[in-house]
């Protein structure tokens, strides 16, 4: 029999419009990678929340997933995934 993989116990931090849309600042979930976090958001809060989350700066332990393995970034117990608005200026 194959081993059942349940994922890592992580914290998810929501900011700005996403926090308002999901009606919370943070939660604890179980996920294997960042893609699983996005699936959780879609399942719990709907497609609009997932679409918004994908447009935000996504970080794992303070490091952008763009510097890691994007949505395939593997998560470990205790990791923190954050969703932040992208700000620009000049």
C-alpha positions in Angstrom: 0.0 0.0 0.0 1.1 3.5 -0.8 1.8 6.1 1.9 -0.9 8.7 2.4 0.4 12.2 2.2 -1.6 14.7 4.1 0.6 17.8 3.8 2.2 20.3 6.1 0.5 22.3 8.8 0.9 25.9 7.8 -0.3 29.4 8.5 -1.9 31.5 5.8 -1.9 35.3 6.2 -4.3 37.4 4.2 -3.9 41.1 3.6 -5.8 44.0 2.0 -8.8 43.2 -0.2 -8.3 39.4 0.1 -8.6 39.6 3.9 -11.8 41.5 3.5 -13.1 39.0 0.9 -12.4 35.9 3.1 -13.4 37.8 6.2 -10.2 36.9 8.2 -6.6 37.9 8.5 -5.2 34.4 9.0 -5.9 30.7 9.4 -4.1 27.4 9.8 -4.5 24.8 7.1 -2.8 21.7 5.7 -1.2 21.9 2.3 1.5 20.2 0.3 2.4 23.3 -1.8 1.3 26.8 -2.7 -1.1 25.4 -5.4 -2.9 23.5 -2.6 -3.3 26.8 -0.7 -5.0 28.3 -3.7 -7.2 25.3 -4.1 -8.2 25.7 -0.4 -9.0 29.4 -1.0 -11.2 28.5 -4.0 -13.0 25.8 -2.2 -13.6 27.7 1.0 -14.1 31.3 -0.3 -15.0 31.0 -4.0 -13.5 31.7 -7.4 -13.3 35.4 -6.9 -11.1 35.0 -3.8 -8.8 32.5 -5.7 -8.5 34.9 -8.7 -7.6 37.8 -6.4 -5.1 35.7 -4.5 -3.3 34.8 -7.7 -2.8 38.5 -8.6 -1.1 39.2 -5.2 2.5 38.9 -4.1 2.6 35.4 -2.6 5.4 34.7 -0.1 6.5 31.7 1.8 8.3 32.6 5.1 8.9 36.1 3.7 10.3 35.0 0.3 8.5 35.5 -2.9 7.4 32.3 -4.6 8.8 33.8 -7.8 12.3 33.2 -6.3 11.3 29.7 -5.3 9.3 27.2 -7.4 6.2 29.4 -8.0 3.0 27.5 -7.2 4.9 24.2 -6.9 6.8 25.5 -3.9 6.7 22.7 -1.4 5.6 23.6 2.2 6.8 22.2 5.5 5.2 22.2 8.9 5.3 25.6 10.4 5.7 27.5 7.2 3.8 30.8 6.7 2.2 31.7 3.3 1.3 35.3 2.9 -0.8 37.2 0.3 0.1 40.9 -0.1 -1.1 43.5 -2.5 1.4 44.5 -5.2 2.2 48.2 -4.7 3.9 50.4 -7.2 5.0 53.9 -7.2 7.5 56.3 -8.4 
